[in-house]
Amino acid sequence: MSLLAEHAGVFGENGSDVSLGALRRAVEEGELGGEDRVVLVVTGDRLKTPGPVEARLDPIGIDAAADTVLERLGVLT
């Protein structure tokens, strides 16, 4: 859960977190290598249940307005 959030900026739901764990294990066990291509589909969001990681991350609160989000992302100036 925190790996996806910290390194990919994705706050996925439990099923996605489990998929990433299974992928990492497959790599560790040699089932997948550097030449293999894998797509990990991350669905849902953890916005409903942020509790497990909220103390470890530094969320940013912004207004729920498209222009505000775009400005924060640097798309609008």
Phi, psi and omega per residue, in radians:
M1 nan -0.907 -3.115
S2 -1.282 -0.517 3.114
L3 -1.055 -0.843 3.100
L4 -1.099 -0.740 -3.107
A5 -1.166 -0.789 -3.059
E6 -1.296 -0.652 -3.015
H7 -1.778 -0.423 -3.108
A8 -2.050 -0.130 -3.112
G9 1.214 0.406 -3.100
V10 -1.989 2.196 -3.137
F11 -1.861 1.260 -3.023
G12 -1.348 2.919 3.109
E13 -1.471 3.049 -3.013
N14 -0.951 -0.754 -3.120
G15 -1.044 -0.665 3.106
S16 -1.200 -0.669 3.113
D17 -1.099 -0.723 3.123
V18 -1.130 -0.690 3.122
S19 -1.072 -0.718 3.105
L20 -1.131 -0.718 3.097
G21 -1.071 -0.735 3.114
A22 -1.152 -0.667 3.095
L23 -1.112 -0.788 3.124
R24 -1.071 -0.719 3.119
R25 -1.116 -0.731 3.124
A26 -1.052 -0.676 3.096
V27 -1.182 -0.810 -3.141
E28 -1.041 -0.633 -3.113
E29 -1.519 0.057 3.073
G30 1.403 0.179 3.119
E31 -1.296 -0.403 3.094
L32 -2.269 2.528 -3.134
G33 -2.261 -3.024 -3.086
G34 -1.096 -0.402 -3.137
E35 -1.555 -0.203 -3.138
D36 -1.379 2.560 3.123
R37 -2.014 2.243 -3.075
V38 -2.308 2.475 3.040
V39 -2.032 2.152 3.089
L40 -1.802 2.026 -3.121
V41 -1.585 2.090 -3.139
V42 -1.851 2.092 -3.106
T43 -2.030 2.824 3.077
G44 1.187 -2.987 3.093
D45 -2.601 2.828 -3.123
R46 -1.709 0.216 -3.119
L47 -1.063 -0.403 3.120
K48 -1.325 -0.490 -3.051
T49 -2.401 1.185 -3.109
P50 -1.359 -0.197 -3.033
G51 -0.793 -0.841 -3.057
P52 -1.057 -0.443 -3.096
V53 -2.114 -0.056 -2.992
E54 -1.104 -0.505 3.108
A55 -1.325 -0.369 -3.100
R56 -1.593 -0.305 -3.087
L57 -1.955 2.863 3.128
D58 -2.050 1.388 -3.090
P59 -1.114 2.652 3.130
I60 -1.944 2.168 3.106
G61 -1.641 2.272 3.079
I62 -2.424 2.841 3.090
D63 -1.113 2.561 3.135
A64 -1.476 1.053 3.114
A65 -2.229 2.373 -3.081
A66 -0.945 -0.776 -3.130
D67 -1.091 -0.683 3.122
T68 -1.110 -0.778 3.125
V69 -1.097 -0.821 -3.136
L70 -1.099 -0.680 3.088
E71 -1.109 -0.758 -3.122
R72 -1.118 -0.594 3.113
L73 -1.399 -0.137 3.128
G74 1.485 0.217 -3.141
V75 -1.405 -0.687 3.081
L76 -1.881 2.508 3.097
T77 -2.113 nan nan
